Amino acid sequence: MTHAAVSICPFCAMGCTWRLRRDETASLLGEAAAPTLDYDLDGAGPNRGSLCAKGNMSLELMTHPRRLESPLLSEDGRTRPAGWDEALSFVVAQLDRIRAAHGGGSIGMLLGPQLTLEETAAALRLARSLGTAHVDLCEPGDHAVLSGIAYSAARPARVESVEQLDTMDALLVVGDLLTLAPCAAKPVLDARYRSRRNTVAVLAPNRTKTAWFGRPALPCVATGEAPALALMLALALEAAGPGGPAWADAARAHLARFTHGELERRSGLAQASAAAVVRALAAGPSAGVLLAGQLGATARLDLVSGLAALLAEAVGARFLAMLEGANSHGIRAELARAGYAGGAGYTTPELLEATVTGDIQALLVFGADPVAAFPGLVAGQAARTAALLAVTAPLPGLTARAAHVVLPSAVFGEKSGSVTGAFGGPSRLAAVLAPPGRARPDLAILEALDAAMSAVAPAAPLAAARARERPDAVDGFCRELDLFLAAETREAGACEPGTHLLLAEASATNAAEGALTGQLSWARYAHPEPLLRLSTAHAGALGVRAGDRVRVRSNWGQAELRVRLDASLPEGIVTVPHRDPAVRGLLRWRRESTVRCLDLRPDRVSLERVTEVERA
Amino acid sequence: MPEVLPRVVTRRIVLDLDRCTGCRACGAACHVGHHDQTNLVPGVVADVAILPIHCRHCERPACAAACPTGALYRDASGFVRRSELLCIGCHTCSIACPFGVIPDELKRHVAPKCDLCVDRVVAGGIPRCVASCSSGALSFVELEPSAGAPEYVGGRIQSRAIVRRA
């Protein structure tokens, strides 16, 4: 008998569908056949039958050899498998103790971007019975985008379906959309080729997969996305004349502090090109601003996404924010609906800092890996200092390694529920396979915890939300923008000859981004070799051409890397993808108990060209 | 899997250079669909593009002519196939192929060779790489020349408009 059902791709917010099939008839050897993945579903879902490389390899997640199959308990530095009852009663006893001693406000909850809407609701119920307001989405990029949009107070019309994208004739794409969501390529390229009059402008500092198709491509300098969008917004508000949306006057007054020439210099984008794109967006009967929530580490994602949303509203274009987590949009909306977003409790970075200072005693992490996602020291320290760290995870990540309790959970294809992707509107996913071993879906774990906590003690009243300075929406956003624009670019000129400033890029390439994607062999498949990005001017001085190999020496180690030239990098700055094992020796590490933490502050390195003779 | 299709198949995989984004979904689909053997090699063009390079299934295949054991042959349906039992993994085909579509790395001691997903084509389907292509660059089309059709050059659609790419 064959069992098949439609599920959703967990690797971005596009919400592509695929059909998972499992043959229940045992083979002659008595083994069940391996499950198979079908993608050509005659056009169901936004992917219309196709599936990107990540989606194609998603079956690997279900059949991964390192899947966690039973709860793990850590005692005195030793980890041992335990039963569910033992693990859950340990968590409940610890939570009860901490709540009695420090109150419900000392418990924090982090939600991974792959939880379903049902699981999010269950997590919020648990938060209420624990009496804590500190619940947040744990995905650095998605978090920044969503808070930026919320903070800017923009209310642009949303792109509601992929069919709406099909008819657009003016698009502004910010960032590398086709790398984050390759399945969005069809409508974008259709707009590109349908008519010679169509505009598909791509704003990005380097030549990405998406910028390659831009008409026009708008290259800006590194960190130039926000000033470029500010310039476009200023031009759009000028063209529209007085009036407009509620925030228009405040934004106009603020942007008047910067001359167009200043914004032009800061972004590296010519005013004429910016004006042409704004005209095309405002004139088109259907226009859109598409934001890829994955820019280089040097970009301020919150400012960029807020400005993109403001621009979309100013020119009357539809807006789409493509995120990395399949349900990040949905989780954020659920949090906002329940009153948890917008300053009620700590946000994820604040929560991690509060754990280090001892303000937060217990950290419950559901389907996320904060130590990997926030690779600075804070997350590692938080994992070490928390009196209780309980993690649900399908695969052992860095956070799971430091946790007191690890509860094995299910991935998409093994659990049913609904998610809300970038287009809004929930879509259903069905369970086809059973989770491996004794693993359970997060929903079952959350409900068991909630039931046990309610049995131990009645729900405490919600801890009073900490009053925090939240400036008025648009003004606050503008002030942030002000600080950012006024800041000088970098200490570039301070580099001595032969010395460079090394930046470890978190997300300039999509290699191994995110806790789940990083586990797939896709990560190595899509990016077989880590590249060192070097500014063109410095490469000339070193006598290095694109594709040459250079030896990079830092205070911590050395590595030999191939060079990719990038005209947009400020002089004296080189970047490497920090998640790559080949470059990790170069970076500063600190051991925090059981966890090694990356310190991502810029570091001095020296470069030296590797000659052919040396290699031979 | 049938050894020979009931009819000659004249459809071939064609790549539209104007649309390929280099996402490598085609290679991943091939990898997953052929038990972790990637029969589709990526061509890296001077650090600016990654394009799939497909087997042309030539009328007079150089790989088959070079194969010392007769493992490579052109079957009655017009597909150039490789017998897993006869292949000794000697790399001769990979050297002989003028398009460089047979990779050097062996998997399970045999040379990876595109079979045009014969299991799907026999059921009226299309190859996995074409089905998975997320940008619509790959198509599985009749190669009969007809009026108004784009011109095919070496299995690729020649650019239909002169477009300047910045």
Chai-1 contact restraints between the chains, C-beta under 6 A:
chainA,res_idxA,chainB,res_idxB,connection_type,confidence,min_distance_angstrom,max_distance_angstrom,comment,restraint_id
A,Y39,B,S132,contact,1.0,0.0,6.0,A-B,restraint_1
A,D40,B,A131,contact,1.0,0.0,6.0,A-B,restraint_2
A,S50,B,S132,contact,1.0,0.0,6.0,A-B,restraint_3
A,S50,B,C133,contact,1.0,0.0,6.0,A-B,restraint_4
A,S50,B,S134,contact,1.0,0.0,6.0,A-B,restraint_5
A,L51,B,S132,contact,1.0,0.0,6.0,A-B,restraint_6
A,C52,B,C23,contact,1.0,0.0,6.0,A-B,restraint_7
A,C52,B,A25,contact,1.0,0.0,6.0,A-B,restraint_8
A,C52,B,S134,contact,1.0,0.0,6.0,A-B,restraint_9
A,A53,B,R24,contact,1.0,0.0,6.0,A-B,restraint_10
A,A53,B,A25,contact,1.0,0.0,6.0,A-B,restraint_11
A,A53,B,A28,contact,1.0,0.0,6.0,A-B,restraint_12
A,N56,B,A28,contact,1.0,0.0,6.0,A-B,restraint_13
A,N56,B,A29,contact,1.0,0.0,6.0,A-B,restraint_14
A,N56,B,V32,contact,1.0,0.0,6.0,A-B,restraint_15
A,M57,B,A28,contact,1.0,0.0,6.0,A-B,restraint_16
A,L178,B,T21,contact,1.0,0.0,6.0,A-B,restraint_17
A,P182,B,C23,contact,1.0,0.0,6.0,A-B,restraint_18
A,P182,B,S134,contact,1.0,0.0,6.0,A-B,restraint_19
A,C183,B,S134,contact,1.0,0.0,6.0,A-B,restraint_20
A,A185,B,T21,contact,1.0,0.0,6.0,A-B,restraint_21
A,A185,B,S134,contact,1.0,0.0,6.0,A-B,restraint_22
A,A185,B,S135,contact,1.0,0.0,6.0,A-B,restraint_23
A,K186,B,G136,contact,1.0,0.0,6.0,A-B,restraint_24
A,L189,B,R19,contact,1.0,0.0,6.0,A-B,restraint_25
A,L189,B,S135,contact,1.0,0.0,6.0,A-B,restraint_26
A,K209,B,T21,contact,1.0,0.0,6.0,A-B,restraint_27
A,K209,B,G22,contact,1.0,0.0,6.0,A-B,restraint_28
A,A217,B,A166,contact,1.0,0.0,6.0,A-B,restraint_29
A,A546,B,D47,contact,1.0,0.0,6.0,A-B,restraint_30
